[in-house]
């Protein structure tokens, strides 16, 4: 069995995180240099870039440790989705049968909508 750190995907992730951290460190150093030269906003950016580098490392770690879904988990998910579809279909079918009180209220509203409106102005 191959190590999760030596697979082609893992090696690509290693290279990506190295580039990510290198770029972030370079950008932080550049912004710090600008801040020392008098650009006060660059102090904020010189702090922001290391945070971005840390986020990249956390993403690298998460992507390396993602566990693959087993066939049993996939089957359980499919069964759950199917039961949810069946429940939704049953709820939709039940809602098509209108409550008698609601039907009477809707009829009343329909009659009210056909009553001519009184004119407020003499036109």
C-alpha positions as CSV (number, residue, x, y, z in Angstrom):
1,X,0.0,0.0,0.0
2,X,1.3,3.4,-1.0
3,X,1.7,6.2,1.6
4,X,-0.8,9.0,1.4
5,X,2.2,11.4,1.3
6,X,3.8,9.8,-1.8
7,X,0.9,9.5,-4.2
8,X,0.9,11.7,-7.3
9,X,-1.9,13.8,-5.9
10,X,0.0,14.3,-2.6
11,X,3.2,15.3,-4.4
12,X,1.2,17.8,-6.5
13,X,-0.2,19.2,-3.2
14,X,3.2,19.3,-1.6
15,X,4.5,21.4,-4.6
16,X,1.5,23.6,-4.5
17,X,1.9,24.4,-0.8
18,X,5.6,25.1,-1.2
19,X,4.8,27.6,-4.0
20,X,1.9,29.0,-1.9
21,X,4.1,29.6,1.2
22,X,7.0,30.9,-0.9
23,X,4.8,33.4,-2.7
24,X,3.1,34.5,0.6
25,X,6.5,35.0,2.3
26,X,7.8,37.0,-0.6
27,X,4.7,39.2,-0.7
28,X,4.9,39.7,3.1
29,X,8.6,40.7,2.8
30,X,7.8,43.1,0.0
31,X,4.9,44.7,1.9
32,X,7.1,45.1,5.0
33,X,9.7,46.9,2.9
34,X,7.0,49.2,1.6
35,X,5.8,49.8,5.1
36,X,9.2,50.8,6.3
37,X,9.5,53.2,3.4
38,X,6.4,55.1,4.7
39,X,3.4,53.3,3.3
40,X,1.5,52.7,6.5
41,X,-1.2,50.5,4.8
42,X,1.5,48.0,3.9
43,X,1.9,47.1,7.6
44,X,-1.5,45.5,7.4
45,X,-0.6,43.7,4.2
46,X,2.6,42.4,5.7
47,X,0.5,40.8,8.5
48,X,-2.1,39.5,6.0
49,X,0.2,37.5,3.8
50,X,1.5,35.2,6.6
51,X,-2.1,34.5,7.6
52,X,-2.8,33.6,4.0
53,X,0.2,31.2,4.1
54,X,-1.1,29.6,7.2
55,X,-4.5,29.1,5.6
56,X,-2.8,27.4,2.6
57,X,-1.0,25.0,5.0
58,X,-4.2,24.2,6.7
59,X,-5.8,23.5,3.3
60,X,-2.9,21.3,2.3
61,X,-3.3,19.3,5.5
62,X,-7.0,19.0,5.1
63,X,-6.7,17.8,1.5
64,X,-4.1,15.2,2.4
65,X,-6.3,13.8,5.2
66,X,-9.6,13.6,3.4
67,X,-10.9,10.1,3.8
68,X,-12.4,8.3,0.9
69,X,-16.0,7.3,1.1
70,X,-16.5,3.6,1.3
71,X,-19.1,1.7,-0.7
72,X,-21.1,1.1,2.5
73,X,-21.2,4.8,3.2
74,X,-22.2,5.6,-0.4
75,X,-25.0,3.0,-0.2
76,X,-26.3,4.5,3.1
77,X,-26.3,7.9,1.5
78,X,-28.2,6.7,-1.5
79,X,-30.8,5.0,0.7
80,X,-31.2,8.1,2.7
81,X,-31.7,10.3,-0.4
82,X,-34.3,7.8,-1.7
83,X,-36.2,7.9,1.6
84,X,-36.2,11.7,1.6
85,X,-37.5,11.7,-2.0
86,X,-40.3,9.3,-1.0
87,X,-41.2,11.5,2.0
88,X,-41.2,14.6,-0.1
89,X,-43.4,13.0,-2.7
90,X,-45.9,11.8,0.0
91,X,-46.0,15.3,1.5
92,X,-46.6,16.8,-1.9
93,X,-49.4,14.4,-2.6
94,X,-51.0,15.0,0.9
95,X,-50.8,18.8,0.4
96,X,-52.8,18.5,-2.9
97,X,-55.8,17.5,-0.9
98,X,-57.1,20.8,0.4
99,X,-58.5,21.2,3.9
100,X,-62.3,22.0,3.8
101,X,-61.9,25.0,6.0
102,X,-59.1,26.4,3.8
103,X,-61.2,25.7,0.7
104,X,-64.1,27.6,2.1
105,X,-61.8,30.5,3.0
106,X,-60.3,30.5,-0.5
107,X,-63.8,30.5,-2.0
108,X,-64.7,33.5,0.2
109,X,-61.6,35.4,-1.0
110,X,-62.4,34.7,-4.6
111,X,-66.0,36.1,-4.2
112,X,-64.5,39.2,-2.5
113,X,-62.1,39.7,-5.4
114,X,-65.0,40.0,-7.9
115,X,-66.9,42.7,-5.9
116,X,-66.8,46.0,-7.8
117,X,-64.7,48.6,-5.9
118,X,-66.3,51.8,-4.7
119,X,-64.8,54.9,-6.3
120,X,-63.4,57.4,-3.9
121,X,-63.5,60.2,-6.4
122,X,-66.5,61.1,-8.4
123,X,-65.2,59.9,-11.8
